[in-house]
């Protein structure tokens, strides 16, 4: 575990300390304990929701599948042409970078490491299986010596107020996490800290050709909404920039599979929103 990473309880926000045998993080009063699995703290111990049950099943599939290795290879191939510019922005301030909801694709972490192999990163996802797999793959390749890992729900981050230098994500903050996650990002970022989130915007002309039921599933909020919401949280919007556009490929996601079932093409554009906490 990188010594620059300190955790607090996601429930009470009390500081946490390692147990003597390094098997868990505990509060000083001993009332809360969070297990450590293969060096990764799991802050989902008290989540017994049906959704988290599905998350654990998905994590097991990722842990035993080729998704992470394939994602890392894809990042490597497109780094120079598509990812270097925003990896440099994320690395610009130095300090600790929190990657929110990295997923099997790894979020921005692969690009960040290609740009700066010694970047200090806390790579997170709600799914323990996902971060376990990323840890094993990166360690096998001797990548990311300063990368730490944690499993937690981004709507209840185990980080203290004003403790993180940069928060990064690929849809995990705005697109998937929504307002509660954006509020948590505002809480944990230091004043002047950087937020860099990639989010997806579907081609509205193509989407209009799909049945209403499918369109309802795709309901998302565009860049103008998130710009306004982040400004309300006290952020200064630095830039909103399109990264790249492409068509969905069947098999890469549930949305891609559902679109393919209708026999209609559907493309999207990825945007990066960059903001600083005032």
Beta strands, then each sheet from edge to edge (+ up, - down):
strand 1: 16-18
strand 2: 24-27
strand 3: 33-37
strand 4: 40-42
strand 5: 96-100
strand 6: 120-125
strand 7: 147-151
strand 8: 164-170
strand 9: 189-202
strand 10: 235-247
strand 11: 267-277
sheet 1: 1+ 2- 3+ 4- 7- 6- 5- 8- 9- 11+ 10-
end
